[in-house]
């Protein structure tokens, strides 16, 4: 992947407690335009990143994951299919605020993240991570969660409600609901497997404000 122009693979010391040189400059120096910027965190093979980029060529998309083999697949596909508004960043989500400046990101997708059933603080929708996202997501920027995991879905919903965060759309069975949106019809490799096994897909869309930190519910 070192030869791929659409992949950034920083060394550990470039991400840990420091600002990466592209922070605040992704549109100008990486994409060479001033289009809105959207992240998919835990992008896997980049199915959703690529699907969104194909639907919205006027928006820049970055898929973020730590697994190199997965990112390779998405990055290679973007090059072969000539999708220029896609980039990939190989880094742990814990270091994500080292790469994006305040207000630099317009929207965030979380597609089938690890539900971390034993460690709720490691869930990508935990207050710990939501408070990191607000550092670089624009004020009241939109976040999306798609998951097959009921525990993660309920935990996220309860956390948002407890913190009085605006929920835009919500479904505990997306494909059985009346929500009709082409961006929700994109299906990842894992999502197709979950659907094939009969699992309902849960979806939450919400706005993340800057005015206060998100707090954990003590009894969840």
Secondary structure, DSSP 8 states (H G I E B T S, - for coil): -TT-TTEE---HHHHTTS--TTTTTIIIIIISS---EEEEET-TT-HHHHHHHHH-TTSEEEEEES-HHHHHHHHHHHHHTT-TTEEEEES-GGGGGGT--TT-EEEEEEES----TT-GGGSTTSHHHHHHHTTTEEEEEEEEEEES-HHHHHHHHHHHHHTT--EEEEESSGGGSS---GGGS---HHHHHHHHTT---EEEEEEE-SSS-----TT-
